Amino acid sequence: MIQVVCAIIEHKGTVLITQRSSKMAQPLLWEFPGGKVEDGESETDALVREIQEELNLLIVPHKRLVPVTHTYSSSTIELIPYTCSLQSGNILLAEHQAYSWATIDTLLNFSWCPADIPIVEEYLQLKRMQL
Ligand SMILES: Nc1nc2c([nH]c(=O)n2[C@@H]2O[C@H](COP(=O)(O)OP(=O)(O)OP(=O)(O)O)[C@@H](O)[C@H]2O)c(=O)[nH]1
């Protein structure tokens, strides 16, 4: 199974979400940025590396949420989410079509990659408990 880490980057009451480009798998769907964990790499090292490569941002991972296993037509992934904070950098999109700093109450309005939907739901539940 392919392990994919993704970052829920929280900043000023919003969360960074990215739209996959038309050339990527799951074209034009929204996701939490991240990517595949490489051999010998820790989940959090992979996350920091991917976010630097894809977005030019330095992040700090915090809490690991519940991983989601999802089967697409070509492969099965385990999508592993972490809440993160932003340390530094300005966004430069290397691969994605678009990004949005979305407020929590708008998250369900986006067209998500199917694997992300349980993660969005868990995250919303977590936020409601913190209110
Ligand atoms: N990064 C990321 N990938 C996701 C999410 N949800 C989801 O289903 N995926 C899927 O996970 C797989 C791997 O993601 P990716 O293509 O971003 O990984 P990567 O940059 O390491 O891949 P590459 O270097 O092979 O292009 C893709 O099939 C992608 O559609 C998500 O929230 N974030």
The ligand as a MOL file (V3000), in Angstrom:
LIG
                    3D

  0  0  0     0  0            999 V3000
M  V30 BEGIN CTAB
M  V30 COUNTS 33 35 0 0 0
M  V30 BEGIN ATOM
M  V30 1 N -0.9410 14.8050 -1.5180 0
M  V30 2 C -2.1600 14.3030 -1.4160 0
M  V30 3 N -2.4680 13.2180 -2.1760 0
M  V30 4 C -3.7090 12.7440 -2.0550 0
M  V30 5 C -4.6580 13.3320 -1.1820 0
M  V30 6 N -5.8210 12.6440 -1.2850 0
M  V30 7 C -5.6370 11.6540 -2.1820 0
M  V30 8 O -6.4620 10.8350 -2.5370 0
M  V30 9 N -4.3200 11.7060 -2.6530 0
M  V30 10 C -3.7460 10.7710 -3.6160 0
M  V30 11 O -2.5200 10.2460 -3.1590 0
M  V30 12 C -1.6950 9.9150 -4.2790 0
M  V30 13 C -0.2730 10.4400 -4.1110 0
M  V30 14 O -0.2760 11.8140 -4.0580 0
M  V30 15 P 0.7590 12.7600 -4.8840 0
M  V30 16 O 0.6120 12.5770 -6.3550 0
M  V30 17 O 0.5280 14.1370 -4.3400 0
M  V30 18 O 2.1700 12.2370 -4.3770 0
M  V30 19 P 3.6290 12.6300 -4.9070 0
M  V30 20 O 3.6970 14.1110 -5.1390 0
M  V30 21 O 4.6210 12.0360 -3.9510 0
M  V30 22 O 3.6350 11.8230 -6.2700 0
M  V30 23 P 4.6320 11.7580 -7.4840 0
M  V30 24 O 5.9530 12.2420 -7.0170 0
M  V30 25 O 4.6000 10.2860 -7.8540 0
M  V30 26 O 3.9760 12.6100 -8.5230 0
M  V30 27 C -2.3990 10.4420 -5.5180 0
M  V30 28 O -3.1010 9.3760 -6.1280 0
M  V30 29 C -3.3920 11.4250 -4.9230 0
M  V30 30 O -4.5100 11.5920 -5.7330 0
M  V30 31 C -4.3110 14.4500 -0.4020 0
M  V30 32 O -5.0980 15.0110 0.3870 0
M  V30 33 N -3.0390 14.9030 -0.5590 0
M  V30 END ATOM
M  V30 BEGIN BOND
M  V30 1 1 1 2
M  V30 2 2 2 3
M  V30 3 1 2 33
M  V30 4 1 3 4
M  V30 5 2 4 5
M  V30 6 1 4 9
M  V30 7 1 5 6
M  V30 8 1 5 31
M  V30 9 1 6 7
M  V30 10 2 7 8
M  V30 11 1 7 9
M  V30 12 1 9 10
M  V30 13 1 10 11
M  V30 14 1 10 29
M  V30 15 1 11 12
M  V30 16 1 12 13
M  V30 17 1 12 27
M  V30 18 1 13 14
M  V30 19 1 14 15
M  V30 20 2 15 16
M  V30 21 1 15 17
M  V30 22 1 15 18
M  V30 23 1 18 19
M  V30 24 2 19 20
M  V30 25 1 19 21
M  V30 26 1 19 22
M  V30 27 1 22 23
M  V30 28 2 23 24
M  V30 29 1 23 25
M  V30 30 1 23 26
M  V30 31 1 27 28
M  V30 32 1 27 29
M  V30 33 1 29 30
M  V30 34 2 31 32
M  V30 35 1 31 33
M  V30 END BOND
M  V30 END CTAB
M  END
